[in-house]
């Protein structure tokens, strides 16, 4: 539950009390005819791809919202994105927010939902957090269809491709945190049960199918990317792709509706497009290219967000998503909270509501590093100070003064408490920053460089590492990548979100550390490589007390405990 004072309503209570407009009225604000809507009840709709106008999109403004390194206290990046959109509309700018869909893993785990909070939410909140329009289910089914085709090919000699089961890298997925499924044995029970081999599950949000959907330009491009998925090798070391199993057509058919963006609304009745949901610590962490283009085709200002800290989601948004699509934000908003910066400055979780200028001063280095990183891309920066009631005037003044010393615009954000009324100053500063943007962003690395060089560029320039250590399995993976001719792909780092380093305990602004790359996974369909650092895994586990224990529904269908 997101609360800043016990007297406030919960996010769910606020969402359930809202009077929602019919989705056709929201669509009308974007100039969309009702006949173009694929309705999912009164408050949700799919948008057809023909509404995308690339030429019109070029004239509109993309704003990327990112944040300082996350802490257990929460930073409110999605809340700020929604609040900023409300604020932009309040100052007379046509604005749409474009977000990712929540995964059930965090909803039932530790983080909660991803529909914003307080008076800066997208609604219907329960639907968005629970199944929504079925996109994640379709992605899961497409992924697992390929798994079934692989095991069927192993079982049957008639059309066998001669796949060596020891080389298969493709895993099944489900949209739930379930650590027991990370590594499993399948095909047991005798000959009729298939060929025994090692297997496992990833969470749907970290799957390659999710990444592919979010990087595809249209249905045809989606089908091509699905065919490019690398499965494993034959016994004579020939690479096998999904197209060799003739699976891309059926997989694309399962995704025919999931590839279309979803239209909903904010609490203030402004348009919100929600589509795709890759995690940012183990995937690219941004909504789909299609959804972003759709927003830019229909609205003058588009606010979008990238997951976790700027070292993860924002870096991948720019170097991967923008690298492929040609999109480029006009401004980057970095969300910071005084609580988070005090935590990075040494204060404990229990002390974050206690005034502590010393801890705040020590923790400002985390914000400073994120500012430096975003400035390296050559895009204007605005810092959004997401204010909590426990923040003192002296603490607010310290962070605002430091931003002024750094020559960076900053504004107080009170969208959680006041909706668009608490973000108009932030909105005005963002508009001013957009007007100063001089051109497209500058990438961190050159795709033509070696894989090792690209990893080192991100590690040293973005994380502040002193060097990179490639463990034996990663070295073997590099040889496979070279053999497959995939060296020129961009990289999608899998790293803890809790630190610039691969050690979640190193808070603040660590430097000179060694980044350890354990292995490098191949996502040839999505078009990137995944260096896995530290103890990162693509199937999370539930906490000791999962959020699911507090969620319930009564006989009238009213949900409680969802945050």
N, C-alpha and C positions, 0 to 999 in steps of 0.2 A: 504494500500500500504506500503510495506516495503522499506523505503528509509533511507539512512544515509547521503545523500547530495542531494540537489535538482537537481544537474546536472546528477545524475545517471538515467539509465533506470529503469522502474518499473519491478517487477518480471514477470508480464505478457508479457511485451515487450521483455524481455530477452528470455522467454520461446518460444514465437511465432517466434523469429528470429533464433532459434536453428534448425540445420539440423539433423533430427532424423534418426537413422539407422533402418533398417527393424528389427522387433523383432526376426526373425530367426537368425540374426547375433548376437544379444545379447544372445540368447539361446545357440548358438554355443560356446560362450566363457565359458559357464558352462558345455559343453559337452552334451547338450541336442539335440537330433535329431529333425528335423522339423516335422516328423510324430507324435511326442509326444506332439506337441503344439496344443492347441485348440485356434485358432486365432480369435481375435476380431478386425478385420481390420489389418493394417500394423504395428501398434505400441503397441499392447496389446495382451496378450495371457494368457490362463489358463494353469496351470501345473498339470498333473495327479499325484495322490498320489504314484504311483509305483516308482517314481523317488527318493523317500525317502529311504535312506540307513542308518539305525540306527547305525550300526557298524562304518561306515565311519564318521558319524557325531560326534562320541565320540572323534575322533582324531583332530577335528577342534576347532576353538576358537570363543566363543561368547563374544561380548563386549556390555555392556548395557550403554546407554546414558541417563542421567537424568539431573536435574537442581536444582538451588536454588528456593526458593519460588517465584512464578510468580508475575509479576507486570504489570500494564497497558502498560509499555514501551516495553514489549516483551523481551524474552531471546534467542530465536533462537535455541531451542533444536533439532528440525527436520533439520534445516539448518546445524547445526553442525554435526548431524549424517550423512547426505549426504556428507558434505564436508570432514569428516573424512574418509569415504569410498573412495572418490576420492583421498585423500592423501595417503591412504594405497596402492592403486593401483599404484600411482606415484612412491612409493618407492619399488615397485616390489612385493608387497603382493597381492595375489588373494583375493579380498574382494567384498562382496555383502551387500547392505543395505536392511534390512527387516523392513517395516514400517506398520502403521495402515492406513486404508482408511479414508478420511475426511468425516465428517457428514455435511449435508446441513444446519443444524442448525447454527453452527458457520460460515459457508461460507456466509450465508445471514444475519447473526446476527452481532456480534461485532469482533470476532477473525479473520475472513477471512479463507482462505484455509489452507491446511496442506500438501503442496507439497514442502516445503522448501522455499528458497528465494535467490535472487541475482543470483550468479553463482554456487550455491549449491542447485539445484532443481532436482526433478524427473519429467519426461515428458512422454506423453503429459499432461501438467499442467491443461488445461481446462477439459479434460476428467476425470482426476483423481479427480478433485474437484466437478464435476457435473455428478452424476450417475455412472460413471466409467463402470464397467461390470455388474451392476445391483444387486450386492450382498446385498446392504442395502434394496432394494425393495423386494428381496426374503425373507430376514429376517422379514421384516414388514408383508409380506403376511402369512408366517408361524405363526407368533405371532397372527395375527388377525383371522386366521383360528381356532386356539384354542379358541379364544374369541367367535367366532360364534358357535362352538360346545358346549361351556358352556351354552350360552343363548338358544340354541336349545334344550338342555337337560332340562332346566328349563321350556320350553314351552310345551314339549310333555310328556304326562304321560306314553306312551307305554314303553319307555326304560329309564324312569327317574331313576336317581341315588339318588334322594332325597336330592339334594344339597341345603343347606340353603343359599339363596342369600346374607344374611347379612355377611357371612363369606368369600365370594369370594375375593381373593386378586389379581387375575390376571387382568391386564389392557391391553387395546389396545395400539398400538404405531404408530407413524408416524415420519419421519425424517425431522422434522421442529421444530423451537422454536415457541410454541403456548400456552401461559399461560392460555388462555380461556378454554383449554381442560383438564386442570389438574384434575378437579373434575366436573363431569357432571351427569345428570340423563338420563338413557336410558330405552327403552322399553315402551315409552309413545305412546298414540294413540289408546288405547283400546286393547282388547284381542289379535287381530291379530298382534299387534305391539310387542308382547313379554311381559315378566314380568318386570314391572317397578322396577328399583333398581339403586343404586348409582354405578357409574363407573368412568372412567377417562382414560387419555392417558399418557404414558411416551414417551420420545424421543427414537427413534430406537437404538441409540448408547448406551443408558443406559438400554436396555431391557435384560431380561434373555436369550432370544434366541441368542442375540449377544454374551453374555458371554459364552453360551454353545458352539456355533460355534468355539469360540476362545480357548476353553479348551478341545475340542474333539480331539481324536487321529486319527479317521477315520470315515467313514460314519456310520458304525455299532455302534460305540461308541456314535456318534451324536444321533442316533435314541434312544439308551438306555437312554441317558441324557434327551432327549425331553420327554420321557415317565415318567421320575422322577419329572417333574415339579409339584409343589404343587399348587393346584387350590383353595381349601377351604375345608369345612367340610359338612357332612350331618347334618340333624336335630338331629341325635343321636350321633354327634361328631365323626363320622368316617372320617378319612382323605381321600380326593379325589385327585388323581393325573391325569396327562394328559393321562396316559396309561389306566385309568378307562374309559375315554371317547374315547379310541381307536384312538387317534389323532396322535400318534407319527409317524406312517408310512407315512401318507399324508404330515405331516409337513416336514419330512425328504426328501420326494420326491420333495417338493418345493425348498429344499436347496441343491439338488444334484450337481448343478454347483457352487453355492455360497461357498460350502465347499472346493473348489479348489483354491489355491493361484493364484495371478495375477502377471505376469512378465511384467515389463516396463523397463525404462532405466534412468540413470542420464544424465545431460547435457554433461558429458564427455564420454558417451557411456558405462558406467559400469552397471552391472545388478542391478535391484531393484525389490524386491518382496514385494508386498503390499497386505495385507489381514486382514479383520476384523477391527473394529474401536470402541471399547468400551471406553467411557470417563473414566478418572482416578479419578475424584472427586466423582462420583456416581457409578462407575463400576471398573473393574480391570485395565483398562488403558493400555493394551498391545495388540500387534497383536497376531495372532493365534499360537498355539503350532505347528500346521501343517506347517505353513509358516516358523517358526523358524527352525524346523527340516529340512525342504526342503532346506533352505539356508545353513545350516550346512552340508547337504549331498552333496552340489554342490560347496562349496567354503571354502577355508581355514580359512578366517576371516569373521565373520558375525557381522555387526553393527546393533543394534536394539535400539529402544527408548521406554521409558515408560512415560506416560503423566504427565503434571504439575510438581510440585516439587518432590524431592526424598522421601518426607514423604508420598506421595500418590502413584504415579505410580511405583516407584522403590520398595517401601515396598511391594506392591501387586504383582509385577513381581516376587519377590523373595519368599515371603511367600505363594502365591497362585499358580501362574503359574509354578514356578520351583518346588514348593512342590508337585504338581500333576505329572508333566512331568519328573522330575529327571534332568532337564536341570540346568546348573549352569554357570553364566558368569565368565570369567577369569579376567575381569577388569570392573570397573564402572567409567564412565566419568561423572563428574559433571560440567554442563555448568553454567558459571557465567558471568554476565555483570557488568561493573562498574556502569552503569546506575541503574540496579536493586538494587545493594548494597547501592548506595547513597539513593535510595528511601526508603529502609529498615532502613537507618540511619537518616531519617527525612527530606530529601530534597523533595520538591514538584515536580510534573510532569513537571512543567514549568522550573524548575531549573536543570534538569538532564543533560543538555548539558553544564552547567556552571561548571568549575573546583571547586571541593569542597572536599578537603582531609579529613576534619572533619566528614562530612556526610559519606564518604566512610569508614573511620575508625570505625564509630559507626555501620555501616551496615554489616561489615565483620562478625559479630557474627552470621548472618543468614547462611552464607557459612560455618562457623565453625561447626554449629550444624549439617548441612547436611553431612559434612565430618565425624563427629563423628558417625552419624547414619550409614553411609555406611561402615565405618570401623568396626562397630559392627557385620556386616555380614561376616567379615573375608576375604574380597575380595580386591585386590589392587585398589587404587584410583588414578585417574588423573583428575586434574582440567583444563577445557578448558575455557580460558578467551576469550569470544566472543567479539572481539574488534570493536568499533565504531569510526568513524573519530573524534568525539568530545572528545574522551578519551585522556587525557594528559599523557606524559611520566611519570610524578610523580605519577599519579593515577595507571597506569599500574605497576609501580615499587612497589607501596604499596601492591597491591594484590599478586604480584609474591613473594615478600619478606615474606609476611605472610604465604603463602603456604610452602615456604622453611623452615620457623620456625616450621611449623607443621609437617615437614617431608613428605610432599605430593608433587608428581610430578605435574608440571603445565606447560602449553604451551599457547602461544597466538594463537587464531584461527581467521583467516581472510578468511574463506571459502565463506562468502557472497560476498566479493569483488573480490576474486581471485580464487575461486573454489579450486581444489586440490592443486594448487600452494601456497595457503595460509594456508594449513593444514599439510604440510609434517613434521614439527617439532612435532605437536600433534600426528600424526600417528606414528612417531618413538618412542615417549614416551609411547604410548599405547602398541606398540609391546614389548618394554622393560618391561612394567608392566605385560603384559600377561605372559611373561617368568618367572616372579617371583611368579605366583599364585601357591599356595601349595595344594589346594584341594577345595572341594565343599563349598558353602556358609553355614553359620550357621543361622538358622531361629530365628526370634524374639520370637516366642512362641511355645509351644507344643500343637499340635492339640487335644491331649487327655485332656487338661485342660478344666475347665468350660468356658462357653461363657463369663461370667463376667471377668474371669482372663485373657482371651485372649485380650479382649477389653482394660483392664487396662494395659496389657503389651505394647500394641501399643501406648496407650495414654501417658504412663509415659516414656517408653524407647525411642520412636520415636518423639512424639510431645513435651515432656517436661512438661506434665500436672502434677498437684499435686494430682489429684484424678478424679474419674468419677462419675457423677450423673445419675442414671437411672430413668427417669420419669415414671409415672404410666403406660402409654401405653407400654413402653419398658419392664416393669416388667411383664405385661400380656403376651407380646410376648415371654418372656423367659419361661414362663409356657407352652405355646404352643410348643415351640421348644423342651422342655424336653418331653412333651407328645408324640411328633412325633419321638423321638429318634434321633434328628439331632444335639445334643450337640457337637459332635466331628468334626464338619465341621470348616474349617478356616473362618476367618472374612474378609469382604471387606468393609472397613470403607467409609461412605459417609460423606465428610467433605469439607468445603470451601477450595479451592486451594490457597487462598490469605494469609493464615496465618497457622502457626503450630497449632494454637488453632481452636476452632469452631467460633471464632469472627473474621470476615475479617478485622477489623480495628486494630487488634493487630499485628503489623509488627515486623520486626527484629527477636528477639529470646525470645518470651514470655516464662515464666516458672511459675510453681506453680498454674496455673489456673485450674478451674474445667471444664472438658469436659462433656457436657450435651448430653446424648443419648435420643433422643425423642421417637424412636421406632426401632424395629429390623425386617426387612423384611426377608423372607425366599426364597432363591434361591436354592431349593433342586436339581433341574436339573443341574444347573451350579456347584453345590457342594460347596456353601458358604452361609454365613449369612451376611446381610447388615445392620449394625448399622447406623442409620441415626442421625447425630448430628446437632445441631443448627437449622438453617432455610433451610437446604438443601432440594431441590426438584428434582425429576427425569424428569421433563418437564420444561426446561428453557423458558424464555420469550425473546422477541426481545428488543433491546435497543431503546431509543427514536428516534435515527436516524440509522436505520439498514443499513448494508452494501448493502443489496438488492437494495436500492435506487440509488446506483452508478453503478450497473451492467446493461449492455445493449448488444445488438447484432445487427449488421447491415444486410443489404439485402444480403451480400455476406457470411453471417454466421460467421463473425469475432466478437469475444466477446471482450468487454472492461470492465474495472472497477473491474475485478476479482483480488483478491490479495492472 
